[in-house]
Amino acid sequence: MTSTKRPTNSDFAYQIEHAPAYASLSIDLRPGQTLLVESGAMAAMDSHIQMKSKVKGGLMKGIGRMLGGESLFLSEFTAVDRPGELVLSPKVPGDIQYYRLDGSKSLMVQSSGFVAASSTVQLDTQFQGAKGFFSGESLFLLRASGTGDLWFSSYGGILEIPVSGEYLVDTGYIVAFEETLQYKVEMLGGLSFKGLKTGILGGEGLVCRLRGTGKLWIQSRQLYPLINFLHPFRPVRD
């Protein structure tokens, strides 16, 4: 079991345990502190912590998050009169990453990757258009901005990569990236016959070309190949 403790600039005392395969997030709320949590992520908590479900930012922003793979509602957990512990667990087995938003830049997170954030963090969606459609991923990315703490999750372990210049990554492995990075989805090797041959025979396909300076987080596994692998073994009726 591995454990990650709170960095000095965090608003919350927290621990990430059981990473990178089955990570869970334990957060200590001080009296009066409120945490935004993805709906359904609460695994356990002290009984005096109060929970409310709300559409953060209004109905339209809530619908935008829903299109981006998140829930329409977010849960607010508040330790009203005394400290309390809150334990969160993502939907799929994998890792959890902490990120501190300082107001200078936003963070783009994959569909369904949001776990929790400070109440001061704004959560919106960004439409990818054809980039999302042709990548085989969601048409929307979650955009986190403002100031405060943010936690996001992956399927598998998370690897942090500092990008300076250009970097290529398979679209299915992207977890999050700083908005200082520009991105473009393209076929590996181009759209020529040689490029298509490379993609089809080599088992590779669409990649994301990132340009600029910033941090990128990728996951060590993809969920859809596992689903495709297990598909032939599913029980079927005669």
Secondary structure as GFF3:
##gff-version 3
##sequence-region A 1 238
A	DSSP	beta_strand	2	5	.	.	.	ID=ss1
A	DSSP	beta_strand	13	19	.	.	.	ID=ss2
A	DSSP	beta_strand	24	29	.	.	.	ID=ss3
A	DSSP	beta_strand	34	38	.	.	.	ID=ss4
A	DSSP	beta_strand	42	45	.	.	.	ID=ss5
A	DSSP	beta_strand	50	54	.	.	.	ID=ss6
A	DSSP	alpha_helix	59	67	.	.	.	ID=ss7
A	DSSP	beta_strand	74	78	.	.	.	ID=ss8
A	DSSP	beta_strand	84	88	.	.	.	ID=ss9
A	DSSP	beta_strand	96	102	.	.	.	ID=ss10
A	DSSP	beta_strand	107	109	.	.	.	ID=ss11
A	DSSP	beta_strand	114	118	.	.	.	ID=ss12
A	DSSP	beta_strand	121	127	.	.	.	ID=ss13
A	DSSP	alpha_helix	130	135	.	.	.	ID=ss14
A	DSSP	beta_strand	140	153	.	.	.	ID=ss15
A	DSSP	beta_strand	158	170	.	.	.	ID=ss16
A	DSSP	three_ten_helix	171	173	.	.	.	ID=ss17
A	DSSP	beta_strand	174	178	.	.	.	ID=ss18
A	DSSP	beta_strand	181	187	.	.	.	ID=ss19
A	DSSP	alpha_helix	193	201	.	.	.	ID=ss20
A	DSSP	beta_strand	206	219	.	.	.	ID=ss21
A	DSSP	alpha_helix	223	230	.	.	.	ID=ss22
A	DSSP	three_ten_helix	231	233	.	.	.	ID=ss23
###
